[in-house]
Amino acid sequence: MSFCHRTVSTDEAASIPAVQQCLFCHDFGKIDGSLADNDAAEAEITKLRAAFYGSDDGSEAPAAIDWARVHRLPDHVQFIHQPHITAGLSCSTCHGNIAEMEVVKQVRDLKMRDCVNCHRELNAPTDCVTRHY
């Protein structure tokens, strides 16, 4: 996943990849190197290609993708990916198995109780300044 979200181990946010980055794996009707196995996946790949190349017939110019945000935390909550990645947590711990999702969805509550419980299970800090500004 760090191939896609390049700043996940260095910055506060994981960053949204540029469309060109998505096309390294999702171009020409392929997902992760294999042919798209359903019409929904093929339609999404077509959107990526159109965003980067424009329409196949040249009638539309390339355009940015209006990504839908799936995970949102309150402004007063600080979540930094880097220490979680460094600690060896998998992206799927919080985000679920994205590769298996037809549509990305939030799989964990991501409320204070969820975070505190996880920190307790892993003997990680639970003090308030760890998570709040």
Residue pairs with C-beta under 8 A, 6 or more apart in sequence:
1 8
1 91
1 98
2 8
2 9
2 85
3 24
4 17
4 21
4 22
5 14
5 15
5 16
5 17
6 15
6 17
6 21
7 13
7 14
7 15
8 14
8 15
8 81
8 82
8 85
8 91
9 81
9 82
9 85
9 86
10 82
11 81
11 82
12 78
12 79
12 80
12 81
12 82
13 81
14 81
16 67
19 48
19 51
19 52
19 64
19 65
20 52
22 48
23 48
23 49
23 52
25 31
25 32
25 33
26 32
26 44
26 45
26 48
27 45
27 48
27 49
29 35
29 36
29 42
29 45
30 36
30 45
31 37
31 41
31 45
32 99
36 42
36 45
38 102
40 102
41 102
47 65
48 65
49 56
50 56
50 60
50 62
50 63
51 62
51 63
51 64
51 65
52 62
53 62
54 60
54 61
54 62
54 63
70 104
70 105
70 106
71 94
71 95
71 106
71 110
73 79
73 110
76 132
76 133
77 131
77 132
78 131
78 132
78 133
79 131
84 93
84 94
87 122
87 124
91 98
92 98
93 118
94 107
94 108
94 110
95 107
95 108
96 105
96 107
96 108
98 104
108 114
112 131
115 131
116 126
118 124
119 125
119 126
119 130
120 126
